[in-house]
């Protein structure tokens, strides 16, 4: 329950910080800074997601190759015997 209350308070503080004081009558007016941060951070996040996807793809290809090798290795004794 305590974490829920803390979460709501933090969300309210973030909204308060982003609201323009002249339009809402209260707020810190950090909305432009928040948008600039999001614009600057989006390419970095996209690059990290792409890097993670590439690593997952490489690991998947290695796993498939290993499974294929194991399958062939298991089929070899049956062919010899």
N, C-alpha and C positions, 0 to 999 in steps of 0.2 A: 504494500500500500504506500509505503514511504517513497519507493522509487517511482511510482505512478505520479505522486504529487510533485516530486522533484522534476520529472519529465514535463509535466504541464507547466510548471513555473519557468523552466528553461525555454520551452516553446513560446510562452507569453513574452519572455524577455527578448527573444529573437524577433518576434513580430513587432514589439515596441521599438526595438532598435532600427528596424527597417522602415517603419512608417514615417512619412514626411510630416513634420510638425505643423506646417501651414495648412495642409489639407485635412488632417485628422484632429488637429488641435492639441495633439500630444505626439511624442515620438522623438527619436534621435535623428532621423533623416539619413540613415546609412544605406538607404535603398540603392543608390547609385554605386556605392562601394560594394554592396553585396552582388549586384549584377556584374560589375567589373571582375570580381573574384570568380564568379561562376563562368564568365566568358574566358577568363584566363586559365581556369582549372579544367575546363571541359576537354581541351586537347590532351592535357597530361593524363587525365583519367582514361580517355579513349586509347592513348598509347599503352597504358598499363594493362587495360583489358585486352588489347590486341596481343601484347606480349604474353600474357597468361594463356590466351587461346592458342597461341603458337606452341607454347610449351606443352599444353594438354594434347594438342594434335601430334606432336613429336612423340610423346609418351604413348599415345594410342597406337601409332604406327609401330613402335618398338614392341609393344605388348602383342600386337597381331603377328608380327614376324616371329616372336618367341613362341607363340602358340602354334604357329604353322610348323616351326622346327620341331617342337615337342610332338606334334601329331605325326610328322614324318618319321621321327625317331621311334615312336611307338609302333608304327606300321612296319618298320624294317625287320624286327625279329619275327613277326608273323609271316613275312615273305620268305625268310631264310629257313624257318622251321617247318 
